[in-house]
Amino acid sequence: MPLSPAILARLKSVLPPGRALESVHDTDPFVRDWRGRYRGATPLVLQPGSTTEVAAIVAICAETGTALVPQGGNTGMVAGGIPRSGGEDVVLSLSRMKRIRDLDPVNHTMTVEAGCVLADIQAAAREAGRLFPLSLAAEGSCQIGGNLSTNAGGTAVLRYGNARDLVLGLEVVLPDGSVWDGLRALRKDNSGFDLKQVFLGAEGSLGIITAAVIKLFPRPAEVVTAMVTLTEPADATRLLSRLREASGDAVVTFEYINRNCLDLVLEHIPGTADPLDSRFAHYALVELAAGSGGARVAPVLEDVLSAGLEAGWVLDAAFAASEAQAATLWKLRETIPEAARADGGCIAHDVSVPVSRVAELLERGTALCERAIEGARVVAFGHLGDGNIHFNVVRPRGAAAAPFLERRADLTPMVDDLVSELDGSFSAEHGIGQIKRAQLRRYRSATELAVMEKIKAALDPRGIMNPGKVL
């Protein structure tokens, strides 16, 4: 049902002129996801600049039963920040809330508002001689509030954990418009329930994160990056295990890449080149880091790879001799999704399994998809170090995109059933949003769903927070 002019007027009155967008032209970027798969509608996009303004907006929505969709940088993969198509949802963009409220290098913490762009947080930490390790391809435009509300993963989870592991405290506007100030910069605090965990990963369905105290770390003095080629997927997990043991767990990144990934990147991404002279089936992009007081990690990597070469399970390796060369290797990894989209037809799966079962996922999943669709190309890549593989399937060469994409309804349950058999998850780091709600009900127990629904009903009894997402 369309919102009344009176409600819209009350919402607009909270903000200064120019902070409420109404025309179709102005609201268009906020109602469609960046992949072009989902488009919603909204009568109003609100752009508050403070927690006080957010709270006032939510209070009006709670009183009037108006649905509210929080949105950060709109870089999500499951349309979690896109309003529904009926035009009954108001979008609340947090992009103007981008102050760094505090930076404490001694406590290794930073207090940031939800609209801070991830790359800006990384830069502020770097200027203070510290590291904020959350890193993902969209870091130049994604916002920390969205990162936390989706429990973003990225490339450094192996060493530093997911987004929820990098948070000490939160400030949250609750669905009734009240504000919970949990901005505590404490690493030990057993004074009751750990409420922040309720909101981390909840995709804005339980409240709106407006600020956070995040953890910082010492900047590494040495970083070594290499692209390693291997005989089979099981050798990737073997290499990871050997490196973790030999380095004292100094492995920051361990990314698996199959040959189909590189072929797509070399075909569609300008300025890229094969990292080695020969073609190989399996690659690992490896990065180790160490502080100034510890043992160097480059010799450790060299020794482990030398032993692997001698034993025959490592085939070759390209070491980065500079930051520029490391960036060149990283470009091959980071542009895989862009290359897959450019190819014209991709069925994507963001899945995770125990690290010990990644090789089985890669081998059985590839065979499964190739049998299901003749000529289909499995584009498997991602964070093998934490068991998260982006198991994507690209259309056969020369095939039309539309008929291939229609096979998503057949292919996705096949992949997800295999993942479930391997004790894994159908959503590793992208969340549920609109896209994976049916999968949540298929693969999670009735008990789990009932607990989630009780929490939702307790905090948001009118169902105004990001409706149509997650549950």
Buried (B, 14 or more C-beta within 10 A) or exposed (E): EEBEEEBBEBBBEBBEEEBBBEEEEEBEEBBBBBBEEBEBBBBBBBBBBBBEBBBBBBBBBBEBEBBBBBBBBBBBBBBBBBBBBEBBBBBBBBBBBBBBBBBBEEBBBBBBBBBBBBBBBBEBBEEBEBBBBBBBBBBEBBBBBBBBBBBBBBBBBBBBBBBBEBBBBBBBBBBBBEBBEBBBBEEEEEEEEEEBEBBBBBBBBBBBBBBBBBBBBEBBEBBBBBBBBBBEBBBBBBBBEBBBEBBEEBBBBBBBBBBBBBBBBEEBBEEBEBBBEEEBEBBBBBBBBBEEEBEEBBEBBBEBBEEBBEEEBBBBBBBBEEEEBBEBBBBBBBBBBBBBBBBBBBBBBBBBBEBEBBBBBBEBBBEBBBEBBEEBBBBBBBBBBBBBBBBBBBBBEEBEEEEBBEBBEEBBBBBBBBBBEBEBBBBBBBBBBBBBBEBBEEBBEEEEEEEBEEBBEEBBEBBBBBBBBBB
